[in-house]
Amino acid sequence: MRTVFLGTSEFAGGVLRRLAASPHRPSLVVTRPDRPQGRGRKLAAPPVADTARELGIELDQPASVNDVQARTRIAQHAPNVICVCAFGALIKEPLLSEHVMLNVHPSLLPRWRGAAPIERSLMAGDPETGASIMKVTAGLDSGPVCLQAAEPITADDTYGSLAARLEQLGGELLIRALDESPPCHAQDESLATYAEKITAEDRRLDPARAATELERVVRALSPHIGAYVELGDGSRLGLSSARVVDQGPAPGVLSMDDRLPVLGCADGALELVAVKPPGRREMRGEEYLRGHRR
């Protein structure tokens, strides 16, 4: 089957690799333009652009996929299906009606529509999530679902570990959808929930919350975004691994008196297992304490 692939993120790059290894290898990859990144604000290509170049697939990075020029380039490849995964930009008419589009979404739709389904499922303490293949429509991840499969969430899953499994699952479901053309069924709107984009406030660990909730936030944002604890001087102590303990200091107090830094929470406390002090590399909590005590 002739395909074109639309995607941007590292997750989408993994799905692209699986698609390229199948009989449905895309003849064109469309992604977002290069953007400034990091402290130096140097232009950097989206992960999918790097993947397409590595795989030797024709690449287009239009300012808008909805422009006439971008749509014409897609049409020249005469795809039977456009495969979409974490593209990160709105696809509008008439492009929507010009092609059949299948989207790979890492959740069990209609739960966790939107930008951050993996993070939100971890934050919520969901026992499972999954991947869905759906037809792209004008709504936000609201199109008919063609295939779906569940994936358990373990107690030690981080974004990194869970995303890797969902990337593989989503890629396999996409190939199956292209092979079998299964019927698609409307989502139950009454069950829809939304995975809002991660904000700076989501990253801040608020000790007025329970330690179990904050530990889930740490795992949900590791390793790609990162949570942080606000220190007394207003600086931020990054956090990539934490552990819930029953006993600790008063809520909001960061104790440096034990073998690990411990943050008191409204219910329980949080041991800071791996931290990133401002302007420094990531280190174990014990190492951070040794430096703090000098």
C-alpha positions in Angstrom: 0.0 0.0 0.0 1.4 3.4 -0.9 1.8 5.6 2.2 3.0 9.1 3.2 4.0 9.6 6.9 3.3 12.7 9.0 5.1 12.9 12.3 7.5 15.0 14.4 8.5 13.5 17.8 10.9 10.8 18.9 7.9 8.6 19.5 6.8 9.2 15.9 10.3 8.4 14.7 10.0 4.9 16.2 6.7 4.3 14.5 8.2 5.5 11.3 11.0 3.0 11.6 8.5 0.1 11.9 6.5 1.4 9.0 9.6 1.7 6.8 10.5 -1.9 7.6 7.1 -3.1 6.3 5.7 -3.5 2.8 4.0 -0.1 3.4 7.2 1.9 3.5 6.4 5.6 2.9 7.6 7.3 -0.1 7.5 10.7 1.6 7.9 11.9 5.2 6.4 15.3 6.2 7.5 16.9 9.5 7.8 20.3 11.1 10.5 22.9 10.2 13.7 23.0 12.2 13.4 25.1 15.3 15.8 26.7 17.8 16.5 24.5 20.8 18.6 24.6 24.0 20.4 27.5 25.6 22.3 28.4 22.5 19.0 28.4 20.5 20.6 26.6 17.6 18.4 25.3 14.9 17.7 21.6 15.4 15.8 19.1 13.2 12.8 17.3 14.6 13.5 13.6 15.4 11.4 12.4 12.5 13.5 14.4 10.1 16.7 12.7 11.3 15.0 9.3 11.0 13.8 10.0 7.5 17.3 11.0 6.4 18.8 8.0 8.0 16.2 5.7 6.2 16.8 7.5 2.9 13.1 8.6 2.6 12.2 11.8 0.8 11.6 14.5 3.3 9.4 17.7 3.3 9.4 20.3 6.1 6.8 22.9 5.1 5.8 25.9 7.2 2.3 24.4 7.1 1.2 21.0 5.9 -2.1 22.7 4.8 -0.4 25.0 2.3 -1.1 24.3 -1.4 2.6 23.5 -2.1 2.7 20.9 0.7 -0.6 19.4 -0.3 0.6 19.2 -3.9 3.8 17.4 -3.0 1.8 14.9 -1.0 -0.6 14.4 -3.9 2.3 13.7 -6.2 3.0 10.5 -4.2 -0.6 9.3 -4.6 -0.8 7.7 -1.2 -3.6 5.2 -0.4 -3.2 6.2 3.2 -1.5 9.0 5.1 -0.1 7.7 8.4 0.0 10.3 11.2 1.8 10.1 14.5 2.5 12.9 17.0 2.6 15.5 14.2 2.0 18.4 16.5 0.2 20.7 14.1 -3.5 21.0 13.1 -4.4 19.3 9.8 -7.2 21.2 8.1 -9.5 21.0 5.1 -9.2 20.4 2.3 -6.2 18.2 3.1 -8.4 16.2 5.5 -10.8 15.2 2.8 -8.2 14.7 0.1 -6.7 11.5 1.6 -7.5 8.7 4.0 -5.6 9.3 7.2 -4.8 6.9 10.0 -3.4 8.2 13.3 -1.3 6.3 15.9 -2.3 7.6 19.3 -0.7 6.2 22.5 -3.8 5.8 24.7 -7.0 3.8 24.9 -9.2 6.3 23.2 -11.5 8.0 24.1 -9.4 8.2 27.3 -6.5 10.8 27.1 -7.1 12.5 23.9 -4.6 15.3 23.2 -1.0 16.3 23.5 0.4 14.3 26.5 -1.5 11.0 26.9 1.5 9.0 28.2 2.4 11.5 30.9 -1.2 12.0 32.0 -1.9 8.2 32.2 1.1 7.9 34.5 0.2 10.9 36.6 -3.3 9.6 37.1 -2.1 6.3 38.3 -4.0 4.4 35.6 -3.4 0.6 35.8 -3.2 0.4 32.0 -3.0 2.4 28.8 -2.5 1.3 25.2 -2.4 2.4 21.6 -5.2 3.2 19.2 -5.4 3.5 15.4 -8.0 6.0 14.4 -9.2 7.9 11.4 -8.1 11.6 11.4 -11.0 14.0 11.5 -11.3 17.7 12.3 -11.9 17.0 16.0 -9.1 16.5 18.6 -8.3 12.7 18.5 -12.1 12.1 18.2 -12.2 10.1 14.9 -13.5 6.5 14.6 -11.2 3.9 16.1 -10.1 1.0 13.9 -7.8 -1.0 16.2 -6.8 -0.8 19.8 -4.7 -2.8 22.2 -4.0 -2.4 26.0 -0.6 -2.2 27.7 -0.2 -2.6 31.5 1.4 0.2 33.5 3.8 -1.1 36.1 4.6 0.5 39.4 8.1 1.5 38.3 7.3 2.7 34.7 8.6 6.0 33.7 7.7 7.9 30.5 10.8 6.5 28.9 9.9 2.8 29.6 6.2 3.1 28.8 6.7 5.2 25.7 9.1 2.6 24.3 6.5 -0.2 24.7 3.7 1.9 23.3 5.8 3.0 20.3 6.3 -0.7 19.4 2.7 -1.5 20.0 1.5 1.5 18.0 3.8 0.5 15.1 2.5 -3.0 15.0 -1.1 -1.9 15.1 -0.5 0.5 12.3 0.9 -2.3 10.1 -2.0 -4.5 11.0 -4.5 -1.7 10.1 -2.8 -1.2 6.7 -2.8 -5.0 6.1 -6.4 -5.7 7.1 -8.3 -2.4 6.7 -10.5 -3.2 9.7 -13.8 -1.4 10.2 -13.7 1.7 12.4 -16.2 2.5 15.1 -17.2 5.9 16.7 -15.8 6.8 20.1 -18.1 7.1 23.1 -18.0 10.8 23.7 -19.3 10.4 27.3 -16.0 8.6 28.2 -13.6 11.2 26.7 -10.8 12.6 28.8 -8.2 15.1 27.7 -4.4 15.0 28.1 -3.5 18.6 28.3 0.0 19.7 27.3 2.6 19.6 30.1 3.1 23.0 31.7 5.7 24.5 34.0 3.3 24.1 36.9 2.9 20.4 36.2 6.6 20.1 36.6 6.7 21.7 40.1 6.3 19.2 43.0 3.8 20.8 45.3 4.4 19.4 48.9 0.8 20.1 49.7 -0.1 17.0 47.7 0.4 13.4 48.7 3.8 11.8 48.2 2.3 9.0 46.0 0.9 11.6 43.6 4.3 13.4 43.4 6.2 10.2 42.8 3.9 9.5 39.8 4.6 13.0 38.4 8.4 12.3 38.7 8.0 9.1 36.7 5.7 10.7 34.1 8.2 13.4 33.3 11.4 11.3 33.3 13.6 11.4 31.4 12.4 13.9 28.7 11.0 16.9 30.7 11.8 16.5 34.3 10.1 17.5 37.6 11.6 19.8 40.1 11.5 20.8 43.8 11.6 24.5 44.5 14.4 25.3 47.0 14.3 28.0 49.6 16.4 30.4 47.5 14.0 30.1 44.6 16.2 27.9 42.6 15.0 24.5 41.2 16.4 21.1 42.1 15.6 18.8 39.2 14.4 15.3 40.0 14.4 12.2 37.8 13.8 9.5 40.4 12.0 9.5 43.8 10.7 7.0 46.3 7.7 7.2 48.7 8.4 6.7 52.4 6.0 6.8 55.3 8.0 9.1 57.6 9.5 12.5 56.9 9.7 16.1 57.8 6.8 18.5 57.9 5.1 19.3 54.6 7.2 21.6 52.5 10.4 20.9 54.4 13.4 19.4 52.5 15.4 17.5 55.1 19.1 17.0 54.5 19.7 15.0 57.6 19.3 11.4 56.4 21.0 9.3 53.7 18.9 10.9 51.0 17.2 14.3 50.7 13.6 13.9 51.9 10.7 16.2 51.0 7.8 16.3 53.5 4.4 16.1 51.8 0.8 16.4 52.9 0.6 12.6 53.2 3.9 10.7 53.5 7.3 11.9 52.2 9.4 11.7 49.1 13.0 10.5 49.1 14.9 12.2 46.3 16.8 9.3 44.7 18.3 11.1 41.6 18.6 14.9 41.3 20.0 17.6 39.0 21.2 20.7 40.9 21.0 24.0 39.0 23.7 24.2 36.4 25.1 20.8 37.2 24.9 17.2 36.0 22.4 14.7 37.3 23.6 12.8 40.4 22.5 10.4 43.0 20.8 11.9 46.1 23.6 10.7 48.3 26.2 12.6 46.2 24.1 15.7 46.3 23.9 15.5 50.1 27.7 15.0 50.4 28.2 18.2 48.4 25.6 20.1 50.4 27.2 19.2 53.7 30.7 20.4 52.8 
